Amino acid sequence: MRMFAFLYKSYIFLSEALKENVMKKKILILVFLLIAFVAVCVYFMPPAAGQMGNERRIIDLGAKPSIPNGWTIAKHQKSELLWWDASLVNLYLSGSQQMTGDVDAQKLRKELKKQKVLNATILDFLLQNKKLIPKSWEKITSKGRSPEEQIKRICFWGTLYWDGTGNLSVRCMYFDTRVEPSVAEWRSEAVQISRARFGVNDLVAVMRVEK
C-alpha cells in the first residue's frame, strides 16, 4: 500500500507546483495516470517462471478463513491485502517457552497482544500453496519427549474459533514427519486454548516489525 501512498503524495506535490498553468496541469494528470497504471500492473504482475523460488502472492487478510464443521469464529483480526513474502514473517517464541520449555495457552494469549499475529486466512492460503512455505518451518527447535512433541507447529492466533464443544481454539499447521518421508506433508490441526500448553516447538506466526 506504500506505493499508492507515494503516488498520491507525488501527484499532490506536482499539482500544487503547477496549479497556475491549466494546460500543464492537464498534461501532468494524463502522464501521472499513465505512470500509475503501469506501476499497478507491475505491482500485481505474477513472478516470472525463473523466479518461482522467491514467488510472492497476494492474500486478502480481510477474507473469512475456512471454518470446520460445527465451529464458529470467535475473533478474526482483519487487515489489508498482503503480498506474501516469508521474509516478512517471524516465528514467535515467548520468553517462558525459551526459559522453561513451555507456556500456558492463556498466558501466551496475553503476551501476543503486543505482537501483530497473522490470521487463519494465511494458514488456508499456505496449505493451498505449499510450495510457498519456507523449508525452515519444517525444522524443529528442540527434540521432544514424544513423537507429538517433535512436531513443529506454526499457530495463527489472529483467528480464534469456538469448536463444536464450546471451547476456544486456535488453528495451527505442521509438517507431519511421523509418516514415511515420501508422504510427509503439511497438515493442520486445532488446539484448545483452555487446556493447552505450548512447548518449544509451538511457534506463532507474526509480522516482522520494521525498525
Order of alpha helices (4+ residues) and beta strands (2+ residues): alpha-alpha-beta-beta-beta-beta-alpha-beta-alpha-alpha-beta-beta-beta-beta-beta
